[in-house]
């Protein structure tokens, strides 16, 4: 799923630029930024999930 998102994002970014002068380094940089954003979102959601589980355990007296 993440690979599909990164591939789609880099393809869209590549389409928005003129092909002339677009280098592999730019494409890899865009992919790295997209991956960093995905990891940051995942970490945030993971932390929110852990907090939710802690709250549910507290509410249930576990």
Biotite code that builds the C-alpha atoms (Angstrom):
import biotite.structure as struc

atoms = struc.array([
    struc.Atom([0.000, 0.000, 0.000], chain_id="A", res_id=1, res_name="UNK", atom_name="CA", element="C"),
    struc.Atom([2.751, 2.448, 0.978], chain_id="A", res_id=2, res_name="UNK", atom_name="CA", element="C"),
    struc.Atom([4.727, 1.575, -2.138], chain_id="A", res_id=3, res_name="UNK", atom_name="CA", element="C"),
    struc.Atom([1.684, 2.370, -4.264], chain_id="A", res_id=4, res_name="UNK", atom_name="CA", element="C"),
    struc.Atom([1.305, 5.772, -2.572], chain_id="A", res_id=5, res_name="UNK", atom_name="CA", element="C"),
    struc.Atom([4.990, 6.600, -2.974], chain_id="A", res_id=6, res_name="UNK", atom_name="CA", element="C"),
    struc.Atom([4.961, 5.466, -6.607], chain_id="A", res_id=7, res_name="UNK", atom_name="CA", element="C"),
    struc.Atom([1.833, 7.508, -7.321], chain_id="A", res_id=8, res_name="UNK", atom_name="CA", element="C"),
    struc.Atom([3.265, 10.583, -5.598], chain_id="A", res_id=9, res_name="UNK", atom_name="CA", element="C"),
    struc.Atom([6.585, 10.427, -7.412], chain_id="A", res_id=10, res_name="UNK", atom_name="CA", element="C"),
    struc.Atom([4.815, 9.854, -10.722], chain_id="A", res_id=11, res_name="UNK", atom_name="CA", element="C"),
    struc.Atom([2.615, 12.898, -10.162], chain_id="A", res_id=12, res_name="UNK", atom_name="CA", element="C"),
    struc.Atom([5.626, 14.992, -9.187], chain_id="A", res_id=13, res_name="UNK", atom_name="CA", element="C"),
    struc.Atom([7.492, 13.797, -12.254], chain_id="A", res_id=14, res_name="UNK", atom_name="CA", element="C"),
    struc.Atom([4.532, 14.676, -14.479], chain_id="A", res_id=15, res_name="UNK", atom_name="CA", element="C"),
    struc.Atom([4.343, 18.182, -13.038], chain_id="A", res_id=16, res_name="UNK", atom_name="CA", element="C"),
    struc.Atom([7.941, 18.978, -14.022], chain_id="A", res_id=17, res_name="UNK", atom_name="CA", element="C"),
    struc.Atom([9.387, 19.327, -17.432], chain_id="A", res_id=18, res_name="UNK", atom_name="CA", element="C"),
    struc.Atom([11.183, 16.074, -18.226], chain_id="A", res_id=19, res_name="UNK", atom_name="CA", element="C"),
    struc.Atom([14.274, 17.959, -19.315], chain_id="A", res_id=20, res_name="UNK", atom_name="CA", element="C"),
    struc.Atom([16.698, 18.175, -16.432], chain_id="A", res_id=21, res_name="UNK", atom_name="CA", element="C"),
    struc.Atom([14.684, 15.948, -14.094], chain_id="A", res_id=22, res_name="UNK", atom_name="CA", element="C"),
    struc.Atom([17.250, 13.708, -12.478], chain_id="A", res_id=23, res_name="UNK", atom_name="CA", element="C"),
    struc.Atom([17.124, 10.455, -10.602], chain_id="A", res_id=24, res_name="UNK", atom_name="CA", element="C"),
    struc.Atom([18.372, 12.256, -7.502], chain_id="A", res_id=25, res_name="UNK", atom_name="CA", element="C"),
    struc.Atom([15.319, 14.522, -7.515], chain_id="A", res_id=26, res_name="UNK", atom_name="CA", element="C"),
    struc.Atom([13.011, 11.556, -7.924], chain_id="A", res_id=27, res_name="UNK", atom_name="CA", element="C"),
    struc.Atom([14.694, 9.687, -5.066], chain_id="A", res_id=28, res_name="UNK", atom_name="CA", element="C"),
    struc.Atom([14.568, 12.805, -2.905], chain_id="A", res_id=29, res_name="UNK", atom_name="CA", element="C"),
    struc.Atom([10.834, 13.145, -3.496], chain_id="A", res_id=30, res_name="UNK", atom_name="CA", element="C"),
    struc.Atom([10.337, 9.466, -2.700], chain_id="A", res_id=31, res_name="UNK", atom_name="CA", element="C"),
    struc.Atom([12.358, 9.831, 0.513], chain_id="A", res_id=32, res_name="UNK", atom_name="CA", element="C"),
    struc.Atom([10.259, 12.809, 1.603], chain_id="A", res_id=33, res_name="UNK", atom_name="CA", element="C"),
    struc.Atom([7.059, 10.908, 0.876], chain_id="A", res_id=34, res_name="UNK", atom_name="CA", element="C"),
    struc.Atom([8.319, 7.948, 2.874], chain_id="A", res_id=35, res_name="UNK", atom_name="CA", element="C"),
    struc.Atom([9.272, 10.220, 5.791], chain_id="A", res_id=36, res_name="UNK", atom_name="CA", element="C"),
    struc.Atom([5.761, 11.669, 5.803], chain_id="A", res_id=37, res_name="UNK", atom_name="CA", element="C"),
    struc.Atom([4.222, 8.199, 5.781], chain_id="A", res_id=38, res_name="UNK", atom_name="CA", element="C"),
    struc.Atom([6.425, 7.103, 8.696], chain_id="A", res_id=39, res_name="UNK", atom_name="CA", element="C"),
    struc.Atom([5.556, 10.262, 10.664], chain_id="A", res_id=40, res_name="UNK", atom_name="CA", element="C"),
    struc.Atom([1.831, 9.711, 10.110], chain_id="A", res_id=41, res_name="UNK", atom_name="CA", element="C"),
    struc.Atom([2.169, 6.053, 11.092], chain_id="A", res_id=42, res_name="UNK", atom_name="CA", element="C"),
    struc.Atom([4.048, 6.966, 14.272], chain_id="A", res_id=43, res_name="UNK", atom_name="CA", element="C"),
    struc.Atom([1.418, 9.540, 15.217], chain_id="A", res_id=44, res_name="UNK", atom_name="CA", element="C"),
    struc.Atom([-1.441, 7.122, 14.641], chain_id="A", res_id=45, res_name="UNK", atom_name="CA", element="C"),
    struc.Atom([0.413, 4.397, 16.526], chain_id="A", res_id=46, res_name="UNK", atom_name="CA", element="C"),
    struc.Atom([0.856, 6.711, 19.521], chain_id="A", res_id=47, res_name="UNK", atom_name="CA", element="C"),
    struc.Atom([-2.811, 7.705, 19.401], chain_id="A", res_id=48, res_name="UNK", atom_name="CA", element="C"),
    struc.Atom([-3.794, 4.034, 19.341], chain_id="A", res_id=49, res_name="UNK", atom_name="CA", element="C"),
    struc.Atom([-1.639, 3.273, 22.379], chain_id="A", res_id=50, res_name="UNK", atom_name="CA", element="C"),
    struc.Atom([-3.189, 6.185, 24.281], chain_id="A", res_id=51, res_name="UNK", atom_name="CA", element="C"),
    struc.Atom([-6.668, 4.983, 23.331], chain_id="A", res_id=52, res_name="UNK", atom_name="CA", element="C"),
    struc.Atom([-5.916, 1.477, 24.585], chain_id="A", res_id=53, res_name="UNK", atom_name="CA", element="C"),
    struc.Atom([-4.588, 2.887, 27.873], chain_id="A", res_id=54, res_name="UNK", atom_name="CA", element="C"),
    struc.Atom([-7.751, 4.940, 28.317], chain_id="A", res_id=55, res_name="UNK", atom_name="CA", element="C"),
    struc.Atom([-9.957, 1.915, 27.618], chain_id="A", res_id=56, res_name="UNK", atom_name="CA", element="C"),
    struc.Atom([-8.011, -0.177, 30.143], chain_id="A", res_id=57, res_name="UNK", atom_name="CA", element="C"),
    struc.Atom([-8.401, 2.594, 32.718], chain_id="A", res_id=58, res_name="UNK", atom_name="CA", element="C"),
    struc.Atom([-12.123, 2.863, 32.021], chain_id="A", res_id=59, res_name="UNK", atom_name="CA", element="C"),
    struc.Atom([-12.545, -0.903, 32.373], chain_id="A", res_id=60, res_name="UNK", atom_name="CA", element="C"),
    struc.Atom([-10.392, -1.012, 35.511], chain_id="A", res_id=61, res_name="UNK", atom_name="CA", element="C"),
    struc.Atom([-7.797, -3.334, 34.036], chain_id="A", res_id=62, res_name="UNK", atom_name="CA", element="C"),
])
